[in-house]
């Protein structure tokens, strides 16, 4: 039953998405584990993600704390764009042409402390974005490309050899790395920036001389073999062309206009609130909300000052309905509401969202040439949990992947996929038989089926302020 309804949800999601043309060139996402597509894992922080994470869609752990796709993944698919690569993902020559994901699991809006799961707080993610942007603009340059021209490598008047230059782009290995710094430094001595690429040789002797001259930089050039277009056309009529124009490099970084035309998405704040319950009273947490949102506002203003104009902001979800929080703070039944969720956690989340909504309204007035869309994810998720059977789910707050059995199937000592010795016995946190029947995947994060439902509801526009029909953060066109 759950699997059939999941298929229906997917059909409805694709139907809504296909009716919308999201006219944006790139997406830059900031957040925590709700939208982390591999950043924390790629950074080498914490325990590795183990199977069965990723089993539903990727068939392997894919950097996401989920059995499959996240809300951000479904929204990217709705925009007919590739899934976002994580900022720290430098393997496999990832493309950041259509944007980048800076979200990292465990991240907070407030600066990280020694006790934080992730050091990549909101301000750090903003700084990472600026680094990517600066590196991309440096590489693209005034002509959208940085051309390093090897000029006058060799000239032998004895053979009557006359030739001009060879064009060679020297891109960075990834927007976050400095792998090419040494090579670029070595080439700078014999490289000058010229106005036009290309080379022509009048004789075969010139071709031989060119190869001999390149011998000293062959190792440097090999560094770029993954991103350079390397072609050699043997001479015709005593001419030849040697092209290192590196057209493939254009696929790896955003166009300079994408930074002003792109969509900036945010889903962060959950860890600031949920983590505070371990050391603060509810009143203390409520009193800290203005400070948290002041830090968030500061980050948005920095992005705006650097050209960001399209902001898409998710509020925080019902913290009191997460299995982890219920297991830790919900032993007293009087603290739970009729859905089995913690009243205190959800009260804090609601007040945070009210103030976040007010901040978005305020900034929309200040950012006159920008668009800010506030998305009420809290209401979507709470409605899903309260009416889970209506939407085809069989469990509302129990974890699919965990240890301990009913009613919560969660033990904080052992994470999804791990095997540990507990109470003298080896135990494994295994996945349930049917993940599509569960809203909660591992006690902290939602399942792919739940994420699909949330994304589908977001795309209706009913949970956004302003609604889609009134004002969009990007050009949205219906296809008839």
C-alpha angles and dihedrals in degrees: 000000000000092000092051092050090047088057089051090051090051091051092050091046092052090046092054093042094049090055092058131073108202100201099202127118100207144008127218112193130195125185151083135286092311087076104015108130095185110313101121093044093047089051089059095239122145129349119335118256110255134195133302085049108102094016098127100057113001096036088222139046106293103182092273125114091228143077088253140333129006129221089263090054093054092046091051089051089049088055089050090242132131119264110272118261117226117250093239095046102108099155123101095021094278117207120234092179092113096039142285138259116229095172114123128187114256094021122146136200091234118068114281121258133203088271095052120116090217129033090203101095121173093271091051091050089051089051090050090053092052090050091052091046094049093047092047093049091046091053094044093046126176092316092042089256134070107227120197107194120201099216129195094349092172137351124191113184090181090071093035090243115168123171137148125212147321120227117223129173114211105200124180113256090243132350089258101042135081097205093128098049095095093045092048091050091052092050096046092079091064100026128088130180108249130183099238135031129225141079136220128193126199100204143024088248089065090054091053091049091050093054091047090052093048090054091088093055100036092107091051092051092049089064089068098045091110093059105025125089104226116191134159122194112194113230125277119196087003093306133112139179126215111192127192095156093138100217090170090068091074089070094062108060134039120264111254092250091055091075092063097034098042129102117250111208128193133191108160140119102075094104093049089060104033093044092051092063089072093065109014140059121246091255091052091051092049090051091053096056096089090054091050092049092045088060090048091050090051091055093049091050091052090053092046092050088054094053107275110145108162116068125181112185127188118201120223122276131240099292091186091065096059113109093226093058094044091051092050103038106017104073089112106071091208089070092061128083127220092281092053093253127132112262095206096053093048092047090055092047091051094051091046089052093048091054092043089053090050090050091053090051090049094049092047086061092047096043095057096171094043135079124224121190119194113203120202100217090157093068093046093052096042091050090049093052095044092049101029097141091053088061095046101262123130100198127043107183107006116104119245094206112041147081133266105056127235141029096024106358089210134125119173091212094068129041129209111294096010126125117209140159108256121179090348097309132096110246133181128205099227133185123253120252095254118028091184088070093061131074094194118057107188105358094272106045135049126251123249089254091056092045090052090053092049093048091049091053092047090055092057087070092222093114097049131094112237093029117235092252093056104042133348129206085223138016107289118185129183118226116218 
